[in-house]
Amino acid sequence: MITVIFLLALGLSGWTVSTLMSKGKHQDEITKELGNIFESLKFLTSSITSLVKLLMKDSIASAKDEDFQPISSNVIDLLKVENKDHKEAA
């Protein structure tokens, strides 16, 4: 699937370059559309970067809360059982 997409993109790029080299009638419009594509790619890259940063922040925040909560409750339970066993032995 990725190969097909890559080949389509490569074919489209070659077609675009050959059309721009031949100085076709719609050269200005093609150049404008290429500019729009590059602006969209910049916006997409920026959005993906922001999304990754937010996901990392959320993962770190949830890891702090969720990962250590069971550990602390287990330690408290162990201390209660240990304290109970110590009182029964006395």
CYANA upper distance limits for C-alpha pairs under 8 A (distance plus 0.5 A):
  1 MET  CA      5 ILE  CA      6.89
  2 ILE  CA      6 PHE  CA      6.54
  3 THR  CA      7 LEU  CA      6.56
  4 VAL  CA      8 LEU  CA      6.63
  5 ILE  CA      9 ALA  CA      6.64
  6 PHE  CA     10 LEU  CA      6.56
  7 LEU  CA     11 GLY  CA      6.50
  8 LEU  CA     12 LEU  CA      6.56
  9 ALA  CA     13 SER  CA      6.54
 10 LEU  CA     14 GLY  CA      6.67
 11 GLY  CA     15 TRP  CA      6.59
 12 LEU  CA     16 THR  CA      6.55
 13 SER  CA     17 VAL  CA      6.62
 14 GLY  CA     18 SER  CA      6.57
 15 TRP  CA     19 THR  CA      6.61
 16 THR  CA     20 LEU  CA      6.65
 16 THR  CA     30 ILE  CA      8.46
 17 VAL  CA     21 MET  CA      6.60
 18 SER  CA     22 SER  CA      6.69
 19 THR  CA     23 LYS  CA      7.06
 19 THR  CA     24 GLY  CA      6.60
 19 THR  CA     27 GLN  CA      8.19
 20 LEU  CA     24 GLY  CA      7.08
 20 LEU  CA     27 GLN  CA      6.56
 20 LEU  CA     30 ILE  CA      8.43
 23 LYS  CA     27 GLN  CA      6.86
 26 HIS  CA     30 ILE  CA      6.68
 27 GLN  CA     31 THR  CA      6.63
 28 ASP  CA     32 LYS  CA      6.69
 29 GLU  CA     33 GLU  CA      6.70
 30 ILE  CA     34 LEU  CA      6.66
 31 THR  CA     35 GLY  CA      6.76
 32 LYS  CA     36 ASN  CA      6.83
 33 GLU  CA     37 ILE  CA      6.69
 34 LEU  CA     38 PHE  CA      6.76
 35 GLY  CA     39 GLU  CA      6.68
 36 ASN  CA     40 SER  CA      6.62
 37 ILE  CA     41 LEU  CA      6.66
 38 PHE  CA     42 LYS  CA      6.68
 39 GLU  CA     43 PHE  CA      6.73
 40 SER  CA     44 LEU  CA      6.52
 41 LEU  CA     45 THR  CA      6.54
 42 LYS  CA     46 SER  CA      6.66
 43 PHE  CA     47 SER  CA      6.58
 44 LEU  CA     48 ILE  CA      6.59
 45 THR  CA     49 THR  CA      6.64
 46 SER  CA     50 SER  CA      6.72
 47 SER  CA     51 LEU  CA      6.60
 48 ILE  CA     52 VAL  CA      6.64
 49 THR  CA     53 LYS  CA      6.76
 50 SER  CA     54 LEU  CA      6.72
 51 LEU  CA     55 LEU  CA      6.61
 52 VAL  CA     56 MET  CA      6.58
 53 LYS  CA     57 LYS  CA      6.69
 54 LEU  CA     58 ASP  CA      6.59
 55 LEU  CA     59 SER  CA      6.50
 56 MET  CA     60 ILE  CA      6.61
 57 LYS  CA     61 ALA  CA      6.58
 58 ASP  CA     62 SER  CA      6.48
 59 SER  CA     63 ALA  CA      6.36
 60 ILE  CA     64 LYS  CA      6.76
 61 ALA  CA     65 ASP  CA      7.05
 62 SER  CA     66 GLU  CA      6.20
 62 SER  CA     67 ASP  CA      8.15
 63 ALA  CA     67 ASP  CA      5.63
 63 ALA  CA     68 PHE  CA      8.10
 64 LYS  CA     68 PHE  CA      6.78
 65 ASP  CA     69 GLN  CA      6.70
 66 GLU  CA     70 PRO  CA      7.80
 67 ASP  CA     71 ILE  CA      7.87
 68 PHE  CA     72 SER  CA      6.65
 69 GLN  CA     73 SER  CA      6.72
 70 PRO  CA     74 ASN  CA      6.47
 71 ILE  CA     75 VAL  CA      6.67
 72 SER  CA     76 ILE  CA      6.70
 73 SER  CA     77 ASP  CA      6.60
 74 ASN  CA     78 LEU  CA      6.55
 75 VAL  CA     79 LEU  CA      6.63
 76 ILE  CA     80 LYS  CA      6.72
 77 ASP  CA     81 VAL  CA      6.73
 78 LEU  CA     82 GLU  CA      6.47
 79 LEU  CA     83 ASN  CA      6.41
 80 LYS  CA     84 LYS  CA      6.54
 81 VAL  CA     85 ASP  CA      6.60
 82 GLU  CA     86 HIS  CA      6.59
 83 ASN  CA     87 LYS  CA      6.74
 84 LYS  CA     88 GLU  CA      6.74
 85 ASP  CA     89 ALA  CA      6.67
 86 HIS  CA     90 ALA  CA      6.96
